Amino acid sequence: MIHYQRHVIHFILFFLLFLLIPYDAQGEERKNKESVSLIRIETSAIRPDDGDTFFYKDLTIRVLGIDAPEIIHKEHGIFEDQPYGRKAAAMTMNLLQKARIIEYVPFQNDKYGRLLAHVFVDGKLLAVHLIRAGLAYETVSYYGDSGFPGIADMIVKAAHESPRPRFERPYKWRRMHQKRKWK
């Protein structure tokens, strides 16, 4: 009987330990990223680019979790605006210029050297503003949560609650309209 009770106690302790300890260190690290301090931006140092990208001092910041319609970028082979591209760019700049507080949580640089980051305008996600206005598609479903599951959930929820954008998905539009330089 004592031998049996000891096994039951070990099983219960193991089970509780299993529930309390994260499955792997990477998972716990990803959860903790959301508690990272936000980096504040000086609004006077922001320069426009398009609906999901802007310049801050020497950084190019790409808003994580969305894809907004394209505008002319001749250096990238885009010689015409995608429908709603100028409207998305104007909304982004309007929100950034009128904000009292702009903060971001950096993720990493992408293959183009842009800093991928979640951007907050007066405490609210810039990505969610654009999705709710019908000026961006969410990309979390494709790229994953990038280590920010709570933020990603807010973006996906906004997309499910908002009308579908009236323009073609930007990655599809680029396939048909972007002129690539062939070597």
PyMOL commands that set and color helices and strands:
alter all, ss='L'
color gray80, all
select helices_A, chain A and resi 2-20+25-33+43-45+74-76+85-98+126-132+140-143+149-161+170-177
alter helices_A, ss='H'
color red, helices_A
select strands_A, chain A and resi 39-41+46-50+53-56+59-63+66-67+102-109+115-121+124-125+137-138
alter strands_A, ss='S'
color yellow, strands_A
deselect
rebuild
show_as cartoon
